[in-house]
Amino acid sequence: MTDHVDVLIVGAGLSGIGAAHHLQAAFPARTYAILEARDTIGGTWDLFRYPGVRSDSDMFTLGYRFRPWTEAKAIADGPSILGYVRATAAEAGIERHIRFGHRVTRAAWSSEQARWTVEAERPDGETVTLNSPASATSAARWCTRSSGPRT
């Protein structure tokens, strides 16, 4: 199966959700998808759930400028950050762009076509290919890896 999007974001964690929000605000007509290998939003903050997990950076710096951190604790615990990321995605309508269970297996840039072709494998074993349409403008031919550690 081949699908076409203007922008492809890899990872639905803090960075991926932030990239999607900025993309929607700056280029509302652009199509995009977020490929997430796991079955949920949150990246690192969902993956690591050990007791006491927290950010080593204050959330006033790490958080989104477009949705400032308002909690009392600047050095937040993992569950609070996870809630913040998920709430941001829900409020901005980003969830509908996420394709869960899509693990990127290959990404190739074509200078001749000026576009990325990305292959992802779904849990059922089917390989999905995504690329930008040939008619897309050069500003829209982007692929960003906003994922954390490989799991």
DARAPE-V985881 format. One record per pair of residues at least 4 apart in sequence whose ideal C-beta (glycine too) atoms are under 7 Angstrom apart, sorted by the first residue. I is the first residue (numbers start at 1). J is the second residue. Records with the same first field share a line. If there is no record, write none. Layout:
I: J  J
//
This chain:
1: 126  128
2: 129
3: 128  130
4: 131  132  133
5: 31  32  33  130  132
6: 30  31  32  132  136  140
7: 23  30  32  140  142
8: 32  33  35  116  118  130  143
9: 16  19  20  32  34  144  146
10: 35  104  144  145  146  147
11: 15  16  36  43  145  146  147  148
12: 16  17  34  36  41  43  98
13: 42  43  44  45  85  146  147  148
14: 18  43  45  85
15: 19  146
16: 20  34  146  147
17: 21  41  85  88  89  94
18: 22  64
19: 23  144  146
20: 24  32  34  94  97
21: 25  64  66  88  92  94
22: 26
23: 27  30  32
24: 28  92
30: 140
32: 97
33: 97  99  130
34: 97  98  99
35: 99  102  104  120
36: 98  99  100  102
37: 102  103  151
38: 100
39: 100  101
40: 46
41: 85  86  89  98
42: 46  82  85  86
43: 47  147  148
44: 48  148
45: 78  81  82  85
46: 82
47: 151
48: 53  78
49: 53  78
53: 77  78
54: 75  76  77  78
55: 59  62  75  76  81
57: 61  62
58: 62  74  75
59: 63  69  71  74  76
60: 69  74
63: 68  69  84
64: 88
67: 88
69: 84
71: 76  80
76: 80  81
78: 82
79: 83
80: 84
81: 85
82: 86
83: 87
84: 88
85: 89
86: 90
87: 91
88: 92
89: 94  95
90: 95
94: 98
101: 122  123
102: 120  122  128
103: 120  121
104: 118  120
105: 119  120  121
106: 118  119
107: 116  118  143
108: 117
109: 116
110: 115  117
113: 134
114: 138  141
115: 131  132  141
116: 131  132  141  143
117: 129  131
118: 130  131  143
119: 127  129
120: 128
121: 125  127
122: 126  128
132: 136  140  141
136: 140  141
//
